[in-house]
Amino acid sequence: MNIDHRIAAGLLLKEVPEKHMKEIYFQANGKSIFLSSITEEKLVSEDKFDMFQHWIEETVINLPSYEILLEVLETEGDVV
């Protein structure tokens, strides 16, 4: 899987213990935008499938180009 290094540099994984979740954000130029979340319950599946890796890959694969992400950040991003 190839990913633009500028996108990879802007990805941020946050633990949200009070919600029992993990969240992925993209941040650049002093702004941040929420991309995806997954519950700890979904991460602990009974089969041998690695849900954490699958979740990360699905999130990254479905991202638009770096330039589009910057446009979205400009209009909808939260200041960090």
C-alpha positions in Angstrom: 0.0 0.0 0.0 1.4 3.4 -1.0 0.5 6.6 0.8 1.6 10.1 0.2 4.2 10.9 2.8 2.6 14.3 3.5 -0.7 12.5 4.5 1.2 9.9 6.6 3.0 12.7 8.4 -0.4 14.4 9.3 -2.2 11.3 10.6 -2.8 11.3 14.4 -4.1 8.3 16.3 -5.9 9.3 19.6 -7.0 7.0 22.4 -10.4 8.0 23.9 -10.6 5.9 27.0 -13.9 7.4 28.3 -15.6 6.3 25.1 -13.5 3.1 24.8 -12.5 4.1 21.3 -9.6 5.0 19.0 -9.9 7.9 16.6 -7.8 9.0 13.6 -7.4 12.6 12.7 -5.6 14.4 9.9 -3.8 17.6 10.9 -1.8 20.2 9.1 -1.3 23.9 9.1 -2.6 24.3 12.6 -5.9 22.6 12.0 -7.3 19.1 12.5 -10.2 17.1 11.1 -11.7 13.8 12.3 -11.4 10.9 9.9 -12.5 7.7 11.6 -13.1 5.9 14.8 -13.4 2.3 16.1 -14.6 0.9 19.4 -12.4 -1.3 21.5 -15.2 -3.9 21.2 -14.7 -4.1 17.4 -10.9 -4.3 17.8 -11.2 -7.4 20.0 -12.9 -9.7 17.6 -13.1 -13.5 18.2 -11.6 -14.4 14.8 -7.9 -14.0 13.9 -8.5 -11.1 11.6 -6.5 -8.0 12.6 -9.2 -5.3 12.9 -6.8 -2.6 13.9 -4.7 -3.0 10.7 -7.9 -3.3 8.6 -9.4 -0.2 10.1 -6.2 1.8 9.5 -5.9 0.6 5.9 -9.6 1.3 5.1 -9.3 4.8 6.5 -6.1 5.6 4.6 -7.2 3.9 1.3 -10.4 6.0 1.2 -8.7 9.4 1.8 -8.7 12.0 -1.0 -5.5 13.5 -2.2 -3.3 15.7 0.0 -4.5 18.8 -1.8 -8.1 18.0 -1.2 -7.5 17.2 2.5 -5.9 20.7 2.8 -9.0 22.3 1.2 -11.2 20.4 3.7 -9.0 21.4 6.6 -9.3 25.1 5.5 -13.1 25.1 5.4 -14.0 22.5 8.1 -11.0 21.9 10.3 -10.7 22.7 13.9 -7.9 24.8 15.2 -5.4 22.8 17.2 
